[in-house]
Amino acid sequence: MGLLLDSFWRAAAYCLRPRVMALSVLPLVVMLGLALGLGYFYWDAALQGMRGLLDASSVLASFWNWLQGWGLGDVASVVAPLMVILAVAPVLVVVSLLLVAVLMTPALVGLVADRRFPNLARKKGGSFIASIVWSLSSTVLALVALVVSVPLWLVPPLVLILPPLIWGWLTYRVMVFDALADHASKEERQEIFKRHRSSLLGIGIVTGYLGAAPSIVWASGVVFAAAFVVLVPLAIWIYTLVFAFSSLWFAHYALAALEQLRAEGGAADRISAAAAASPNGQDAPHAGPQALYAPDDPAKAAPPNPPALAAPEPPAHGTPPP
């Protein structure tokens, strides 16, 4: 618990650094450029396709006609752009996570390592390609889980539990691998996963709930359509900052756990070396006082007897001795 809380407040403090704030904006700039480019080339086609889907349904057509009877005009022309944006929004969130994992996480892990663990050896247990493959495979699994669990979101308690759990699992998978990829060997990474799995998963779940907070901004963008252009980038930036905090939390925790693991390994090596240096591979038994006089030759096992004292000579003139 001490390591968990220590890494938490350190990650929160690091989020206030100018370098971290600048890194949190970089993925947002890339995503906005991508969104503007896709919108410039494909917005009209996507809007026409969505309008065709809305008009193809007889139920929706009856509903639009009923709304027009109340004087609301062409409601489908307003709903179609919102449906396109809502369909693209999850893709932007996923791209946000991937950009944080690919662009931000190595820089943030390097920041933590340089400031807190400058003497921690880098064993290069995970390559850049392995990190990308791991992130993409985990993201695909998370998207499949989201799609499969959508019907369960109709149950009121589950809609507040399942999405944060899925995002937390995805964050846990991606961030832990990237935090240990440069410093830990494959064996050390597996050992840390084994020892700290529950704590790391707990961090992922907490950050998953934090990642669900910007949903309020998304909902506000739907309600206040005029401010949608401002609220959507704000929500994406909040997502990015949350994942940056997650990366810092995992980096502080994982590198501290790696340092403890190596310290334990060094102590075990010293104990093994001392045991190997003793006779028969074990410590010599405690020797009592008699064992200090035990030589290799049994004939010399006992110490020599002291010389006998000479008898006194008789007096010269018969005088009795005093």
C-alpha positions as a Markdown table, in Angstrom:
| # | Residue | x | y | z |
|---|---|---|---|---|
| 1 | Met | 0.0 | 0.0 | 0.0 |
| 2 | Gly | 2.9 | 2.3 | 0.7 |
| 3 | Leu | 4.3 | 1.9 | -2.8 |
| 4 | Leu | 0.9 | 2.5 | -4.3 |
| 5 | Leu | 0.2 | 5.8 | -2.5 |
| 6 | Asp | 3.8 | 7.0 | -3.0 |
| 7 | Ser | 3.6 | 6.4 | -6.7 |
| 8 | Phe | 0.2 | 8.1 | -6.8 |
| 9 | Trp | 1.2 | 11.4 | -5.3 |
| 10 | Arg | 4.4 | 11.5 | -7.3 |
| 11 | Ala | 2.5 | 11.0 | -10.5 |
| 12 | Ala | 0.1 | 13.8 | -9.6 |
| 13 | Ala | 3.0 | 16.2 | -8.9 |
| 14 | Tyr | 4.7 | 15.3 | -12.2 |
| 15 | Cys | 1.5 | 16.2 | -14.1 |
| 16 | Leu | 2.1 | 19.8 | -13.1 |
| 17 | Arg | 5.5 | 20.0 | -14.8 |
| 18 | Pro | 5.6 | 22.1 | -18.0 |
| 19 | Arg | 7.2 | 19.3 | -20.0 |
| 20 | Val | 4.3 | 16.9 | -19.1 |
| 21 | Met | 1.7 | 19.5 | -19.9 |
| 22 | Ala | 3.3 | 20.1 | -23.3 |
| 23 | Leu | 3.5 | 16.4 | -24.0 |
| 24 | Ser | -0.2 | 16.1 | -23.2 |
| 25 | Val | -1.1 | 18.7 | -25.9 |
| 26 | Leu | 1.1 | 17.0 | -28.6 |
| 27 | Pro | -1.3 | 14.0 | -29.2 |
| 28 | Leu | -4.2 | 16.4 | -29.2 |
| 29 | Val | -2.6 | 18.5 | -32.0 |
| 30 | Val | -2.0 | 15.3 | -34.0 |
| 31 | Met | -5.5 | 14.1 | -33.5 |
| 32 | Leu | -7.1 | 17.4 | -34.4 |
| 33 | Gly | -5.0 | 17.5 | -37.6 |
| 34 | Leu | -6.2 | 14.0 | -38.4 |
| 35 | Ala | -9.8 | 14.8 | -37.7 |
| 36 | Leu | -9.7 | 18.0 | -39.8 |
| 37 | Gly | -8.1 | 16.1 | -42.7 |
| 38 | Leu | -10.6 | 13.3 | -42.6 |
| 39 | Gly | -13.4 | 15.8 | -42.3 |
| 40 | Tyr | -12.2 | 17.8 | -45.2 |
| 41 | Phe | -12.1 | 14.7 | -47.5 |
| 42 | Tyr | -14.9 | 12.5 | -46.2 |
| 43 | Trp | -17.4 | 14.6 | -44.3 |
| 44 | Asp | -19.9 | 15.0 | -47.1 |
| 45 | Ala | -19.7 | 11.3 | -48.0 |
| 46 | Ala | -20.1 | 10.3 | -44.3 |
| 47 | Leu | -23.0 | 12.7 | -43.9 |
| 48 | Gln | -24.8 | 11.4 | -47.0 |
| 49 | Gly | -24.3 | 7.8 | -45.9 |
| 50 | Met | -25.7 | 8.5 | -42.4 |
| 51 | Arg | -28.7 | 10.4 | -43.9 |
| 52 | Gly | -29.4 | 7.5 | -46.1 |
| 53 | Leu | -29.3 | 5.1 | -43.2 |
| 54 | Leu | -31.7 | 7.3 | -41.3 |
| 55 | Asp | -34.1 | 7.6 | -44.2 |
| 56 | Ala | -34.0 | 3.9 | -45.0 |
| 57 | Ser | -35.8 | 3.0 | -41.8 |
| 58 | Ser | -39.6 | 3.2 | -42.0 |
| 59 | Val | -39.9 | 3.6 | -38.3 |
| 60 | Leu | -37.5 | 6.6 | -38.2 |
| 61 | Ala | -39.3 | 8.0 | -41.3 |
| 62 | Ser | -42.6 | 8.0 | -39.4 |
| 63 | Phe | -40.9 | 9.5 | -36.4 |
| 64 | Trp | -39.4 | 12.3 | -38.5 |
| 65 | Asn | -42.8 | 13.0 | -40.1 |
| 66 | Trp | -44.4 | 13.1 | -36.6 |
| 67 | Leu | -41.8 | 15.7 | -35.5 |
| 68 | Gln | -42.3 | 17.7 | -38.6 |
| 69 | Gly | -46.1 | 17.8 | -37.8 |
| 70 | Trp | -45.2 | 19.5 | -34.6 |
| 71 | Gly | -43.3 | 22.2 | -36.6 |
| 72 | Leu | -39.7 | 21.0 | -35.8 |
| 73 | Gly | -38.7 | 21.0 | -39.5 |
| 74 | Asp | -36.2 | 18.6 | -41.0 |
| 75 | Val | -34.9 | 16.9 | -37.8 |
| 76 | Ala | -33.0 | 14.3 | -39.8 |
| 77 | Ser | -30.6 | 17.0 | -41.2 |
| 78 | Val | -29.7 | 17.9 | -37.6 |
| 79 | Val | -29.5 | 14.3 | -36.3 |
| 80 | Ala | -27.3 | 13.0 | -39.1 |
| 81 | Pro | -24.2 | 15.2 | -38.3 |
| 82 | Leu | -24.5 | 14.4 | -34.6 |
| 83 | Met | -24.7 | 10.7 | -35.4 |
| 84 | Val | -21.5 | 10.9 | -37.5 |
| 85 | Ile | -19.6 | 12.7 | -34.7 |
| 86 | Leu | -20.8 | 10.3 | -32.1 |
| 87 | Ala | -19.7 | 7.4 | -34.3 |
| 88 | Val | -16.2 | 8.9 | -34.8 |
| 89 | Ala | -15.8 | 9.9 | -31.1 |
| 90 | Pro | -14.8 | 6.4 | -29.8 |
| 91 | Val | -12.3 | 6.1 | -32.6 |
| 92 | Leu | -10.7 | 9.4 | -31.4 |
| 93 | Val | -10.6 | 8.0 | -27.9 |
| 94 | Val | -8.8 | 4.9 | -29.0 |
| 95 | Val | -6.4 | 7.0 | -31.1 |
| 96 | Ser | -5.7 | 9.1 | -28.0 |
| 97 | Leu | -4.7 | 6.0 | -26.0 |
| 98 | Leu | -2.5 | 4.7 | -28.8 |
| 99 | Leu | -0.8 | 8.1 | -29.2 |
| 100 | Val | -0.2 | 8.3 | -25.5 |
| 101 | Ala | 1.2 | 4.8 | -25.4 |
| 102 | Val | 3.4 | 5.3 | -28.5 |
| 103 | Leu | 4.5 | 9.0 | -28.1 |
| 104 | Met | 4.1 | 10.0 | -24.5 |
| 105 | Thr | 4.8 | 6.9 | -22.4 |
| 106 | Pro | 8.5 | 6.5 | -23.4 |
| 107 | Ala | 9.1 | 10.2 | -22.8 |
| 108 | Leu | 7.4 | 10.1 | -19.4 |
| 109 | Val | 9.1 | 6.9 | -18.3 |
| 110 | Gly | 12.4 | 8.4 | -19.3 |
| 111 | Leu | 11.6 | 11.5 | -17.2 |
| 112 | Val | 10.8 | 9.4 | -14.2 |
| 113 | Ala | 13.9 | 7.2 | -14.7 |
| 114 | Asp | 16.3 | 10.2 | -15.1 |
| 115 | Arg | 15.0 | 12.0 | -12.0 |
| 116 | Arg | 14.4 | 9.1 | -9.6 |
| 117 | Phe | 16.3 | 6.1 | -10.9 |
| 118 | Pro | 19.4 | 7.3 | -12.7 |
| 119 | Asn | 21.4 | 4.3 | -11.6 |
| 120 | Leu | 18.8 | 1.7 | -12.6 |
| 121 | Ala | 20.2 | -0.5 | -15.4 |
| 122 | Arg | 18.4 | -0.7 | -18.7 |
| 123 | Lys | 18.1 | -4.3 | -19.8 |
| 124 | Lys | 15.9 | -3.6 | -22.9 |
| 125 | Gly | 13.4 | -6.4 | -22.3 |
| 126 | Gly | 10.9 | -5.0 | -24.8 |
| 127 | Ser | 11.4 | -3.4 | -28.2 |
| 128 | Phe | 9.5 | -0.6 | -29.9 |
| 129 | Ile | 7.8 | -3.0 | -32.3 |
| 130 | Ala | 6.8 | -5.3 | -29.4 |
| 131 | Ser | 5.3 | -2.3 | -27.6 |
| 132 | Ile | 3.2 | -1.3 | -30.7 |
| 133 | Val | 2.1 | -4.9 | -31.3 |
| 134 | Trp | 1.2 | -5.3 | -27.6 |
| 135 | Ser | -0.8 | -2.0 | -27.6 |
| 136 | Leu | -2.7 | -2.8 | -30.8 |
| 137 | Ser | -3.6 | -6.3 | -29.7 |
| 138 | Ser | -4.8 | -5.1 | -26.3 |
| 139 | Thr | -6.8 | -2.3 | -28.0 |
| 140 | Val | -8.5 | -4.7 | -30.3 |
| 141 | Leu | -9.4 | -6.9 | -27.4 |
| 142 | Ala | -10.8 | -3.9 | -25.5 |
| 143 | Leu | -12.9 | -2.8 | -28.5 |
| 144 | Val | -14.3 | -6.3 | -28.8 |
| 145 | Ala | -15.2 | -6.3 | -25.1 |
| 146 | Leu | -16.9 | -2.9 | -25.5 |
| 147 | Val | -19.0 | -4.0 | -28.4 |
| 148 | Val | -20.0 | -7.3 | -26.7 |
| 149 | Ser | -20.9 | -5.5 | -23.5 |
| 150 | Val | -23.0 | -2.8 | -25.1 |
| 151 | Pro | -26.4 | -4.6 | -24.5 |
| 152 | Leu | -25.4 | -4.8 | -20.8 |
| 153 | Trp | -25.1 | -1.1 | -20.6 |
| 154 | Leu | -28.9 | -0.9 | -20.6 |
| 155 | Val | -28.8 | -2.2 | -17.0 |
| 156 | Pro | -28.3 | 0.9 | -14.9 |
| 157 | Pro | -25.5 | -0.3 | -12.5 |
| 158 | Leu | -23.5 | -2.0 | -15.3 |
| 159 | Val | -23.2 | 1.1 | -17.4 |
| 160 | Leu | -21.2 | 2.7 | -14.6 |
| 161 | Ile | -19.0 | -0.4 | -14.1 |
| 162 | Leu | -18.3 | -2.2 | -17.3 |
| 163 | Pro | -16.8 | 0.7 | -19.4 |
| 164 | Pro | -14.3 | 1.8 | -16.7 |
| 165 | Leu | -13.3 | -1.8 | -16.1 |
| 166 | Ile | -12.6 | -2.3 | -19.7 |
| 167 | Trp | -10.6 | 0.9 | -20.1 |
| 168 | Gly | -8.8 | 0.1 | -16.8 |
| 169 | Trp | -7.8 | -3.3 | -18.1 |
| 170 | Leu | -6.6 | -1.8 | -21.4 |
| 171 | Thr | -4.6 | 0.9 | -19.5 |
| 172 | Tyr | -3.1 | -1.8 | -17.3 |
| 173 | Arg | -2.0 | -3.9 | -20.2 |
| 174 | Val | -0.5 | -1.1 | -22.2 |
| 175 | Met | 1.1 | 1.1 | -19.5 |
| 176 | Val | 2.8 | -1.7 | -17.5 |
| 177 | Phe | 4.4 | -3.1 | -20.6 |
| 178 | Asp | 5.7 | 0.3 | -21.8 |
| 179 | Ala | 6.8 | 1.3 | -18.3 |
| 180 | Leu | 9.1 | -1.8 | -18.0 |
| 181 | Ala | 10.0 | -2.3 | -21.7 |
| 182 | Asp | 13.3 | -0.3 | -21.5 |
| 183 | His | 14.5 | -1.2 | -18.0 |
| 184 | Ala | 13.3 | -4.7 | -17.1 |
| 185 | Ser | 14.3 | -8.0 | -18.7 |
| 186 | Lys | 11.5 | -10.3 | -19.8 |
| 187 | Glu | 12.0 | -12.4 | -16.6 |
| 188 | Glu | 11.9 | -9.4 | -14.4 |
| 189 | Arg | 8.8 | -8.1 | -16.1 |
| 190 | Gln | 7.0 | -11.4 | -15.6 |
| 191 | Glu | 8.0 | -11.5 | -12.0 |
| 192 | Ile | 6.7 | -8.0 | -11.4 |
| 193 | Phe | 3.4 | -8.9 | -13.1 |
| 194 | Lys | 3.2 | -11.9 | -10.8 |
| 195 | Arg | 4.0 | -10.1 | -7.6 |
| 196 | His | 2.1 | -6.8 | -8.2 |
| 197 | Arg | -0.7 | -7.9 | -10.4 |
| 198 | Ser | -3.5 | -6.9 | -8.0 |
| 199 | Ser | -2.0 | -3.5 | -7.3 |
| 200 | Leu | -1.3 | -2.8 | -11.0 |
| 201 | Leu | -4.8 | -3.9 | -12.0 |
| 202 | Gly | -6.2 | -1.6 | -9.2 |
| 203 | Ile | -4.3 | 1.3 | -10.7 |
| 204 | Gly | -5.8 | 0.5 | -14.1 |
| 205 | Ile | -9.3 | 0.4 | -12.7 |
| 206 | Val | -8.9 | 3.7 | -10.9 |
| 207 | Thr | -7.5 | 5.4 | -14.0 |
| 208 | Gly | -10.3 | 3.7 | -16.0 |
| 209 | Tyr | -12.9 | 5.6 | -13.8 |
| 210 | Leu | -10.9 | 8.8 | -14.2 |
| 211 | Gly | -11.0 | 8.2 | -18.0 |
| 212 | Ala | -14.8 | 8.0 | -17.8 |
| 213 | Ala | -15.0 | 11.6 | -16.3 |
| 214 | Pro | -14.7 | 13.4 | -19.7 |
| 215 | Ser | -18.0 | 11.7 | -20.6 |
| 216 | Ile | -19.7 | 14.7 | -19.0 |
| 217 | Val | -18.0 | 16.9 | -21.5 |
| 218 | Trp | -19.1 | 14.7 | -24.4 |
| 219 | Ala | -22.7 | 14.8 | -23.1 |
| 220 | Ser | -22.4 | 18.6 | -22.8 |
| 221 | Gly | -21.3 | 18.7 | -26.4 |
| 222 | Val | -24.4 | 16.8 | -27.5 |
| 223 | Val | -26.7 | 19.1 | -25.5 |
| 224 | Phe | -24.9 | 22.4 | -26.4 |
| 225 | Ala | -24.3 | 21.8 | -30.1 |
| 226 | Ala | -23.0 | 25.3 | -30.6 |
| 227 | Ala | -20.1 | 24.6 | -28.3 |
| 228 | Phe | -19.4 | 21.2 | -29.7 |
| 229 | Val | -16.3 | 22.4 | -31.5 |
| 230 | Val | -14.8 | 23.6 | -28.2 |
| 231 | Leu | -16.0 | 20.8 | -26.0 |
| 232 | Val | -14.8 | 17.9 | -28.1 |
| 233 | Pro | -11.1 | 19.1 | -28.1 |
| 234 | Leu | -11.4 | 19.8 | -24.4 |
| 235 | Ala | -12.7 | 16.3 | -23.8 |
| 236 | Ile | -9.9 | 14.8 | -25.9 |
| 237 | Trp | -7.3 | 16.8 | -24.0 |
| 238 | Ile | -8.7 | 15.6 | -20.7 |
| 239 | Tyr | -8.6 | 12.0 | -21.9 |
| 240 | Thr | -4.9 | 12.6 | -22.9 |
| 241 | Leu | -4.0 | 14.1 | -19.6 |
| 242 | Val | -5.7 | 11.3 | -17.7 |
| 243 | Phe | -3.7 | 8.8 | -19.7 |
| 244 | Ala | -0.5 | 10.8 | -19.1 |
| 245 | Phe | -1.2 | 10.6 | -15.3 |
| 246 | Ser | -1.8 | 6.9 | -15.7 |
| 247 | Ser | 1.5 | 6.5 | -17.5 |
| 248 | Leu | 3.3 | 8.4 | -14.7 |
| 249 | Trp | 1.6 | 6.4 | -12.0 |
| 250 | Phe | 2.6 | 3.1 | -13.6 |
| 251 | Ala | 6.1 | 4.3 | -14.3 |
| 252 | His | 6.7 | 5.4 | -10.7 |
| 253 | Tyr | 5.2 | 2.1 | -9.4 |
| 254 | Ala | 6.8 | -0.3 | -11.8 |
| 255 | Leu | 10.3 | 1.2 | -11.7 |
| 256 | Ala | 10.2 | 1.3 | -7.9 |
| 257 | Ala | 9.1 | -2.3 | -7.8 |
| 258 | Leu | 11.9 | -3.2 | -10.2 |
| 259 | Glu | 14.4 | -1.5 | -8.0 |
| 260 | Gln | 13.2 | -3.5 | -5.0 |
| 261 | Leu | 13.3 | -6.7 | -7.0 |
| 262 | Arg | 16.9 | -6.1 | -8.0 |
| 263 | Ala | 17.8 | -5.2 | -4.4 |
| 264 | Glu | 16.3 | -8.5 | -3.2 |
| 265 | Gly | 18.2 | -10.3 | -5.9 |
| 266 | Gly | 21.5 | -8.7 | -4.9 |
| 267 | Ala | 21.0 | -9.7 | -1.3 |
| 268 | Ala | 20.1 | -13.3 | -2.3 |
| 269 | Asp | 23.3 | -13.4 | -4.5 |
| 270 | Arg | 25.4 | -12.3 | -1.6 |
| 271 | Ile | 23.9 | -14.9 | 0.7 |
| 272 | Ser | 24.5 | -17.6 | -1.9 |
| 273 | Ala | 28.1 | -16.5 | -2.4 |
| 274 | Ala | 28.7 | -16.6 | 1.3 |
| 275 | Ala | 27.2 | -20.1 | 1.6 |
| 276 | Ala | 29.2 | -21.3 | -1.4 |
| 277 | Ala | 32.4 | -20.1 | 0.3 |
| 278 | Ser | 31.8 | -22.0 | 3.5 |
| 279 | Pro | 32.8 | -25.8 | 3.8 |
| 280 | Asn | 30.4 | -28.2 | 2.2 |
| 281 | Gly | 28.4 | -25.2 | 0.9 |
| 282 | Gln | 27.0 | -24.3 | 4.3 |
| 283 | Asp | 28.0 | -22.3 | 7.3 |
| 284 | Ala | 30.5 | -23.9 | 9.7 |
| 285 | Pro | 28.9 | -25.1 | 13.0 |
| 286 | His | 29.7 | -23.2 | 16.1 |
| 287 | Ala | 32.9 | -24.5 | 17.7 |
| 288 | Gly | 33.1 | -24.9 | 21.5 |
| 289 | Pro | 36.2 | -24.4 | 23.6 |
| 290 | Gln | 37.4 | -28.0 | 23.2 |
| 291 | Ala | 37.3 | -27.8 | 19.4 |
| 292 | Leu | 39.8 | -25.0 | 19.5 |
| 293 | Tyr | 42.5 | -27.5 | 20.6 |
| 294 | Ala | 41.6 | -30.3 | 18.2 |
| 295 | Pro | 44.4 | -30.7 | 15.7 |
| 296 | Asp | 44.4 | -32.8 | 12.6 |
| 297 | Asp | 46.6 | -35.6 | 14.3 |
| 298 | Pro | 44.6 | -37.6 | 16.8 |
| 299 | Ala | 47.8 | -38.4 | 18.7 |
| 300 | Lys | 48.0 | -34.7 | 19.5 |
| 301 | Ala | 44.4 | -34.3 | 20.4 |
| 302 | Ala | 45.1 | -33.7 | 24.1 |
| 303 | Pro | 47.3 | -30.8 | 25.2 |
| 304 | Pro | 50.7 | -31.8 | 26.8 |
| 305 | Asn | 50.8 | -32.5 | 30.5 |
| 306 | Pro | 52.7 | -29.9 | 32.6 |
| 307 | Pro | 56.2 | -31.1 | 33.8 |
| 308 | Ala | 56.3 | -32.8 | 37.3 |
| 309 | Leu | 57.8 | -30.7 | 40.0 |
| 310 | Ala | 61.1 | -32.0 | 41.5 |
| 311 | Ala | 61.1 | -33.4 | 45.1 |
| 312 | Pro | 62.8 | -31.2 | 47.7 |
| 313 | Glu | 66.3 | -32.4 | 48.7 |
| 314 | Pro | 66.9 | -33.5 | 52.3 |
| 315 | Pro | 68.5 | -31.0 | 54.7 |
| 316 | Ala | 72.3 | -31.2 | 55.0 |
| 317 | His | 72.6 | -31.5 | 58.8 |
| 318 | Gly | 69.5 | -33.4 | 59.6 |
| 319 | Thr | 67.6 | -30.3 | 60.5 |
| 320 | Pro | 63.9 | -31.0 | 59.8 |
| 321 | Pro | 62.5 | -28.9 | 57.2 |
| 322 | Pro | 60.4 | -26.1 | 58.5 |
